[in-house]
Amino acid sequence: MPKLVDHEERRAHIIDALLRVAADTGLHAVTMRSVAVEAGVSVRLVQYYFDTKEQLLLAALTRLAVRMGERVRERVRATGPSTAPRDIVEAVLLEAVPTDEESRTFHLVYTEYAVLSVTDPALAGQSFLAAPNEMEDFLVGQLTAAQQAGDTDPRLDARQEAVVLLAVSAGLGLSVLLGQRTTSDAVAVLRYHLGRLFPGSGASDGCGKSGHANQRRP
């Protein structure tokens, strides 16, 4: 009896091949043929699942965003059931710093997508906004919870601070990709900034626990 084809698994296999090619040669150099070679399948099969290169690129962008969300949730869960908002914020922001091969690939390719979307109508910038907006809203909730708990200045504008935190973490991630600083240096800068935002809360002990109840999770 012939084996049934898992189409979703095959699509994911092709998309992952695109991400590997993009990480090695740059997104601009990706072709249907290079993806097919990396995936070990025919160009015809790639075209069966994705009519155009643009469709394949957009599918890969969606997969990147989904995996990023999964990694963030994994980090937050790892902080434990009772965690201070400050440690949850740190866990979220640390995901913007390339710490392993998967996160390096994510940030490298995602940055290339952002640049291409500025000039390529097929990669509309709007596709990039959903996940960052969701992350911003989540950080606003955590900062508000910290203000209510007395862990940070109640006079701060939670929305503006969330925007600053995301900008800082994104910039640090890019500096690691460029080789301007090491991962450990970037993490130290991020924790330095969080220490100023959450005075007296203390740095994370690595497990993300500081004895406060977690109020919101993504």
Rosetta silent file (secondary structure, phi, psi, omega in degrees, C-alpha in Angstrom):
SEQUENCE: MPKLVDHEERRAHIIDALLRVAADTGLHAVTMRSVAVEAGVSVRLVQYYFDTKEQLLLAALTRLAVRMGERVRERVRATGPSTAPRDIVEAVLLEAVPTDEESRTFHLVYTEYAVLSVTDPALAGQSFLAAPNEMEDFLVGQLTAAQQAGDTDPRLDARQEAVVLLAVSAGLGLSVLLGQRTTSDAVAVLRYHLGRLFPGSGASDGCGKSGHANQRRP
SCORE:     score description
SCORE:     0.000 S_00000001
   1 L     0.000  125.437 -177.873    0.000    0.000    0.000 S_00000001
   2 L   -63.729  145.954 -179.880    1.553    3.342   -1.036 S_00000001
   3 L   -73.163  133.881  178.707    2.477    5.747    1.758 S_00000001
   4 L   -70.660  139.912 -178.933    0.122    8.691    2.153 S_00000001
   5 L   -85.984  127.769  174.727    1.716   12.063    1.526 S_00000001
   6 L   -90.763  100.175 -173.360    1.624   14.544    4.390 S_00000001
   7 H   -66.580  -36.643  178.813    1.268   17.756    2.419 S_00000001
   8 H   -65.974  -38.917  178.053    1.761   20.059    5.404 S_00000001
   9 H   -65.322  -39.531  179.994    4.947   18.257    6.335 S_00000001
  10 H   -68.484  -40.330  176.181    6.192   18.533    2.756 S_00000001
  11 H   -60.179  -45.868 -179.782    5.363   22.241    2.615 S_00000001
  12 H   -62.250  -37.855  179.083    7.223   22.784    5.886 S_00000001
  13 H   -62.230  -42.148  179.942   10.205   20.832    4.515 S_00000001
  14 H   -68.611  -42.153  179.726   10.377   23.115    1.470 S_00000001
  15 H   -63.538  -42.761  178.922    9.993   26.274    3.570 S_00000001
  16 H   -62.474  -34.642  177.176   12.752   25.179    5.935 S_00000001
  17 H   -64.359  -41.037  177.336   14.984   24.611    2.897 S_00000001
  18 H   -60.040  -43.683 -178.177   14.320   28.197    1.793 S_00000001
  19 H   -63.515  -37.514  178.101   15.296   29.496    5.226 S_00000001
  20 H   -67.325  -42.177  178.842   18.579   27.581    5.129 S_00000001
  21 H   -63.611  -44.634 -179.211   19.401   28.888    1.654 S_00000001
  22 H   -62.648  -39.271  179.733   18.507   32.443    2.680 S_00000001
  23 H   -66.480  -30.532 -177.400   20.686   32.201    5.796 S_00000001
  24 H   -86.248  -40.679 -171.181   23.640   31.012    3.688 S_00000001
  25 H  -118.536   -8.823 -176.494   23.375   33.149    0.556 S_00000001
  26 L    99.141  143.347 -176.197   20.913   35.946    1.328 S_00000001
  27 H   -62.862  -34.327 -178.628   17.217   36.194    0.619 S_00000001
  28 H   -63.619  -23.991 -176.626   17.794   38.104   -2.612 S_00000001
  29 H   -92.372   -2.398 -177.782   19.682   35.105   -4.046 S_00000001
  30 L   -70.483  133.375  173.652   16.949   32.550   -3.320 S_00000001
  31 L  -130.009  164.862  177.330   15.411   30.864   -6.371 S_00000001
  32 H   -60.344  -37.838 -179.134   12.902   28.069   -6.775 S_00000001
  33 H   -68.264  -43.025 -179.433   15.733   25.890   -8.069 S_00000001
  34 H   -64.758  -35.292  176.825   18.085   26.607   -5.156 S_00000001
  35 H   -67.846  -42.013  179.708   15.291   25.764   -2.719 S_00000001
  36 H   -61.717  -43.135  179.257   14.522   22.549   -4.596 S_00000001
  37 H   -62.611  -45.524  179.977   18.181   21.496   -4.485 S_00000001
  38 H   -63.502  -37.424 -178.526   18.412   22.219   -0.756 S_00000001
  39 H   -80.324  -15.176 -178.974   15.173   20.331   -0.086 S_00000001
  40 L    74.611   32.231  179.450   16.233   17.397   -2.257 S_00000001
  41 L  -131.139  176.139  179.684   13.131   17.599   -4.437 S_00000001
  42 L   -83.016  156.663  174.988   12.309   18.680   -7.972 S_00000001
  43 H   -60.768  -36.788  179.436   11.549   22.239   -8.996 S_00000001
  44 H   -59.827  -37.647 -179.807    8.201   20.953  -10.241 S_00000001
  45 H   -69.686  -40.366  176.860    7.345   19.750   -6.751 S_00000001
  46 H   -59.427  -43.147 -179.576    8.231   23.123   -5.223 S_00000001
  47 H   -70.421  -21.957  175.958    5.986   24.773   -7.815 S_00000001
  48 H   -65.084  -38.525 -178.617    3.204   22.324   -6.991 S_00000001
  49 H   -90.466  -27.615 -177.809    3.008   23.768   -3.479 S_00000001
  50 L  -135.392  110.503 -176.099    4.001   27.340   -4.307 S_00000001
  51 L   -62.084  -35.821 -176.997    3.000   28.815   -7.667 S_00000001
  52 L  -132.988  164.168  176.050    5.465   31.676   -7.402 S_00000001
  53 H   -62.458  -36.495 -179.781    8.609   32.611   -5.541 S_00000001
  54 H   -61.955  -41.834  177.471    6.606   35.348   -3.785 S_00000001
  55 H   -60.702  -41.487  179.194    4.149   32.788   -2.398 S_00000001
  56 H   -65.245  -41.763  179.579    7.057   30.755   -1.076 S_00000001
  57 H   -63.854  -42.343  179.914    8.658   33.828    0.489 S_00000001
  58 H   -67.775  -37.201  177.147    5.430   34.852    2.210 S_00000001
  59 H   -64.169  -38.911  178.326    4.875   31.313    3.494 S_00000001
  60 H   -67.283  -37.261  177.762    8.379   31.331    4.944 S_00000001
  61 H   -61.923  -43.418  178.112    7.720   34.691    6.595 S_00000001
  62 H   -61.713  -42.139  179.529    4.612   33.260    8.260 S_00000001
  63 H   -64.457  -39.066  177.082    6.583   30.248    9.459 S_00000001
  64 H   -60.595  -46.387 -177.975    9.265   32.514   10.908 S_00000001
  65 H   -64.007  -41.092  179.767    6.675   34.538   12.836 S_00000001
  66 H   -63.631  -46.203 -178.600    4.970   31.396   14.171 S_00000001
  67 H   -66.265  -36.993  176.731    8.244   29.863   15.322 S_00000001
  68 H   -60.386  -44.806  178.517    9.312   33.136   16.925 S_00000001
  69 H   -61.166  -39.346  179.569    6.067   33.184   18.903 S_00000001
  70 H   -64.720  -42.652 -179.365    6.618   29.598   20.001 S_00000001
  71 H   -65.547  -39.287  177.858   10.151   30.364   21.212 S_00000001
  72 H   -62.988  -45.823 -179.897    8.950   33.403   23.160 S_00000001
  73 H   -63.499  -36.706  176.865    6.230   31.350   24.850 S_00000001
  74 H   -62.872  -42.252  178.386    8.775   28.632   25.679 S_00000001
  75 H   -63.231  -43.844 -178.233   11.022   31.215   27.322 S_00000001
  76 H   -65.859  -42.814  178.207    8.146   32.673   29.321 S_00000001
  77 H   -61.612  -34.396 -178.696    6.973   29.227   30.478 S_00000001
  78 H   -67.563  -17.657  178.875   10.522   28.442   31.568 S_00000001
  79 L   -74.221  -14.034  177.599   10.404   31.341   34.025 S_00000001
  80 L   100.656  166.389 -176.092    7.906   29.340   36.104 S_00000001
  81 L   -71.531  -24.139 -179.431    4.282   29.797   37.206 S_00000001
  82 L  -122.940   96.766 -172.870    5.042   32.595   39.681 S_00000001
  83 L  -137.049  142.697  177.955    7.295   35.161   38.096 S_00000001
  84 L   -68.007  146.892  176.103    7.717   38.915   38.329 S_00000001
  85 H   -52.934  -35.996 -179.726    6.722   40.956   35.261 S_00000001
  86 H   -58.712  -41.548 -178.915   10.329   42.161   35.038 S_00000001
  87 H   -72.393  -32.273  176.132   11.590   38.610   34.464 S_00000001
  88 H   -68.051  -42.178  177.318    8.878   37.912   31.894 S_00000001
  89 H   -59.770  -44.275  179.259    9.830   41.093   30.043 S_00000001
  90 H   -61.359  -43.833 -179.614   13.466   39.990   30.081 S_00000001
  91 H   -59.707  -40.465  179.291   12.568   36.539   28.762 S_00000001
  92 H   -66.806  -47.796 -176.172   10.654   38.086   25.871 S_00000001
  93 H   -68.179  -31.806  179.586   13.346   40.602   24.959 S_00000001
  94 H   -64.011  -23.261  179.274   16.161   38.046   25.115 S_00000001
  95 L   -67.846  -16.989  178.003   14.541   36.216   22.210 S_00000001
  96 L   -81.220   -6.586  179.799   15.559   39.173   20.019 S_00000001
  97 L  -101.946  121.920  179.300   19.229   38.356   20.669 S_00000001
  98 L   -61.601  114.389 -177.838   20.686   35.552   18.502 S_00000001
  99 L  -117.728  -11.814  178.075   21.770   32.888   20.984 S_00000001
 100 L  -150.917  179.753 -174.215   21.756   29.743   18.829 S_00000001
 101 H   -64.582  -38.867 -179.285   21.687   28.720   15.173 S_00000001
 102 H   -65.157  -45.547 -178.924   17.897   28.811   14.903 S_00000001
 103 H   -69.873  -32.392  176.342   17.565   32.277   16.390 S_00000001
 104 H   -64.074  -44.943  178.061   20.483   33.531   14.287 S_00000001
 105 H   -60.887  -43.881 -179.255   18.763   32.263   11.131 S_00000001
 106 H   -57.670  -52.431 -173.862   15.491   33.823   12.224 S_00000001
 107 H   -69.145  -36.156  179.233   16.932   37.278   12.834 S_00000001
 108 H   -64.806  -50.159 -176.936   19.132   37.253    9.751 S_00000001
 109 H   -71.129  -38.894 -179.298   16.342   36.232    7.365 S_00000001
 110 H   -63.334  -38.324  177.593   13.685   38.332    9.066 S_00000001
 111 H   -63.936  -40.233  177.932   15.868   41.418    8.721 S_00000001
 112 H   -64.320  -39.262  176.452   16.306   40.677    5.023 S_00000001
 113 H   -59.262  -45.935 -177.190   12.539   40.342    4.633 S_00000001
 114 H   -59.887  -42.290 -179.719   12.018   43.727    6.248 S_00000001
 115 H   -66.554  -44.798 -178.875   14.467   45.392    3.872 S_00000001
 116 H   -64.987  -33.199 -176.473   12.985   43.724    0.782 S_00000001
 117 H   -65.390  -21.357 -179.633    9.444   44.625    1.790 S_00000001
 118 H   -68.261  -33.066 -175.273   10.297   48.311    1.455 S_00000001
 119 H  -114.654  -13.330 -177.826   10.860   47.988   -2.298 S_00000001
 120 L  -105.266  109.933 -178.523    9.048   44.773   -3.269 S_00000001
 121 H   -59.398  -27.637 -178.735    5.235   45.192   -3.532 S_00000001
 122 H   -71.006  -19.677  178.416    4.813   41.410   -3.317 S_00000001
 123 H  -113.066   64.513 -175.192    6.290   41.485    0.180 S_00000001
 124 L   -55.507  135.804 -179.232    4.063   44.159    1.628 S_00000001
 125 H   -59.027  -25.111 -179.077    5.368   45.618    4.882 S_00000001
 126 H   -57.424  -29.092 -179.436    1.976   45.083    6.481 S_00000001
 127 H   -62.361  -20.525 -176.242    2.848   41.387    6.733 S_00000001
 128 H   -91.176   -9.844 -168.249    5.478   42.274    9.314 S_00000001
 129 L   -86.470  -27.321 -174.372    3.292   44.287   11.658 S_00000001
 130 H   -59.680  -53.270 -177.841    0.985   41.723   13.283 S_00000001
 131 H   -64.570  -47.352  177.662    3.596   39.916   15.388 S_00000001
 132 H   -60.814  -37.944  178.764    5.495   43.068   16.498 S_00000001
 133 H   -65.286  -40.090  177.797    2.210   44.773   17.429 S_00000001
 134 H   -63.621  -42.173  179.294    1.163   41.752   19.469 S_00000001
 135 H   -64.431  -40.050  179.025    4.520   41.730   21.246 S_00000001
 136 H   -62.164  -44.832  179.166    4.248   45.440   21.989 S_00000001
 137 H   -62.100  -39.147  179.400    0.788   44.991   23.506 S_00000001
 138 H   -63.784  -43.457  179.598    2.051   42.115   25.645 S_00000001
 139 H   -65.865  -36.281  176.247    4.939   44.200   27.001 S_00000001
 140 H   -59.532  -42.920  178.545    2.553   47.061   27.766 S_00000001
 141 H   -62.197  -41.376  179.820    0.519   44.621   29.862 S_00000001
 142 H   -68.651  -39.785  178.721    3.584   43.417   31.744 S_00000001
 143 H   -67.242  -38.143  176.539    4.824   46.946   32.413 S_00000001
 144 H   -63.629  -41.317  177.738    1.384   47.973   33.650 S_00000001
 145 H   -62.943  -38.960  179.127    1.365   44.949   35.954 S_00000001
 146 H   -66.087  -37.990  177.229    4.802   45.952   37.250 S_00000001
 147 H   -64.183  -42.378 -179.967    3.557   49.477   37.956 S_00000001
 148 H   -66.371  -30.447  179.233    0.588   48.108   39.879 S_00000001
 149 L   -84.986   -4.702 -179.719    2.923   45.872   41.889 S_00000001
 150 L    80.035   17.918 -178.281    5.205   48.797   42.698 S_00000001
 151 L   -87.944  -14.603  178.049    8.135   47.330   40.747 S_00000001
 152 L  -147.806  164.767 -173.969    8.543   50.318   38.437 S_00000001
 153 L   -60.350  120.108 -179.094    7.678   53.992   38.376 S_00000001
 154 L   -66.837  -14.627 -179.475    3.874   54.423   38.052 S_00000001
 155 L   -82.962  -10.783 -179.312    4.431   57.716   36.234 S_00000001
 156 L   -68.087  150.064  174.226    6.069   56.017   33.261 S_00000001
 157 L   -87.451  107.369 -174.594    4.173   55.689   29.994 S_00000001
 158 H   -59.274  -38.540 -179.932    3.937   51.910   29.587 S_00000001
 159 H   -64.764  -47.720 -179.590    3.350   52.120   25.837 S_00000001
 160 H   -63.543  -39.530  179.543    6.348   54.352   25.206 S_00000001
 161 H   -66.086  -37.150  177.996    8.565   52.192   27.406 S_00000001
 162 H   -62.991  -41.978  178.415    7.472   49.066   25.528 S_00000001
 163 H   -61.594  -44.069  179.485    8.409   50.707   22.235 S_00000001
 164 H   -62.697  -44.544 -179.055   11.835   51.641   23.625 S_00000001
 165 H   -60.877  -43.687  179.696   12.444   48.123   24.949 S_00000001
 166 H   -66.053  -38.327  178.369   11.614   46.521   21.624 S_00000001
 167 H   -65.824  -41.154  179.170   13.834   48.998   19.777 S_00000001
 168 H   -63.315  -47.400 -177.532   16.721   48.332   22.177 S_00000001
 169 H   -65.706  -39.434  178.605   16.424   44.553   21.886 S_00000001
 170 H   -65.026  -42.177  178.898   16.139   44.680   18.086 S_00000001
 171 H   -64.797  -38.736  177.885   19.183   46.929   17.845 S_00000001
 172 H   -66.187  -40.371  178.321   21.193   44.660   20.112 S_00000001
 173 H   -60.719  -42.518  178.928   20.205   41.638   18.038 S_00000001
 174 H   -65.273  -38.681 -179.880   21.409   43.363   14.881 S_00000001
 175 H   -64.689  -31.687  176.185   24.692   44.344   16.536 S_00000001
 176 H   -69.790  -43.601  178.614   25.308   40.672   17.354 S_00000001
 177 H   -59.211  -38.505 -178.038   24.603   39.657   13.753 S_00000001
 178 L   -78.798  -10.096 -178.772   27.054   42.299   12.543 S_00000001
 179 L    82.109   12.566  179.441   29.725   41.147   14.983 S_00000001
 180 L   -68.338  -34.980  177.351   29.774   44.497   16.755 S_00000001
 181 L  -148.148  163.452  179.755   29.362   42.787   20.111 S_00000001
 182 L   -82.080  166.146  177.090   29.018   39.288   21.518 S_00000001
 183 H   -58.841  -44.125 -178.364   25.771   37.698   22.647 S_00000001
 184 H   -64.555  -36.458  177.573   26.836   37.960   26.286 S_00000001
 185 H   -66.035  -41.227  179.300   27.645   41.660   25.861 S_00000001
 186 H   -63.820  -42.105  178.621   24.234   42.295   24.286 S_00000001
 187 H   -63.499  -39.289  179.173   22.489   40.469   27.124 S_00000001
 188 H   -63.250  -41.061  178.515   24.456   42.530   29.665 S_00000001
 189 H   -64.497  -43.497 -179.468   23.348   45.784   28.002 S_00000001
 190 H   -61.988  -43.881  179.991   19.732   44.629   27.950 S_00000001
 191 H   -69.556  -31.497  175.529   19.807   43.692   31.632 S_00000001
 192 H   -61.683  -45.369 -179.971   21.494   47.002   32.466 S_00000001
 193 H   -65.827  -41.233  178.886   18.595   48.858   30.866 S_00000001
 194 H   -64.958  -33.662  177.846   16.025   46.664   32.617 S_00000001
 195 H   -63.203  -33.203  177.499   17.792   47.331   35.911 S_00000001
 196 H   -74.844  -33.277 -179.113   17.187   51.053   35.427 S_00000001
 197 H   -77.154  -32.026 -179.801   13.545   50.467   34.522 S_00000001
 198 L  -120.036   69.852 -178.438   12.983   48.103   37.455 S_00000001
 199 L   -64.214  134.710  177.154   15.128   49.521   40.278 S_00000001
 200 L    84.538   -5.416 -178.275   15.442   47.236   43.267 S_00000001
 201 L   -81.380  -21.926  179.843   13.971   44.227   41.473 S_00000001
 202 L    81.938  152.182  179.338   17.367   42.563   41.068 S_00000001
 203 L   -74.721  154.889  176.902   18.728   40.784   38.025 S_00000001
 204 L   -61.630  143.142  179.755   17.272   37.486   36.915 S_00000001
 205 L   -86.881    9.637 -179.360   18.987   34.491   38.482 S_00000001
 206 L   100.505  -23.185  177.614   18.864   32.669   35.168 S_00000001
 207 L  -102.118   -7.909  176.944   15.628   30.927   36.040 S_00000001
 208 L    78.397   19.827 -175.771   13.600   34.114   35.810 S_00000001
 209 L  -111.921  131.218  176.138   12.194   33.846   39.360 S_00000001
 210 L  -140.598   15.154  168.966   12.028   36.686   41.848 S_00000001
 211 L    90.754    4.164  178.437    9.028   35.802   43.956 S_00000001
 212 L  -102.210  154.539 -179.610    6.258   37.902   42.387 S_00000001
 213 L   -77.985  136.032  174.940    3.090   36.545   40.897 S_00000001
 214 L   -76.751  135.090 -175.972    2.826   36.535   37.141 S_00000001
 215 L  -107.063  -29.188 -178.009   -0.256   38.396   36.029 S_00000001
 216 L  -144.286  145.753  177.123   -0.310   38.023   32.249 S_00000001
 217 L  -136.991  155.174 -178.323    1.204   35.692   29.701 S_00000001
 218 L   -70.520    0.000    0.000    1.177   35.655   25.921 S_00000001
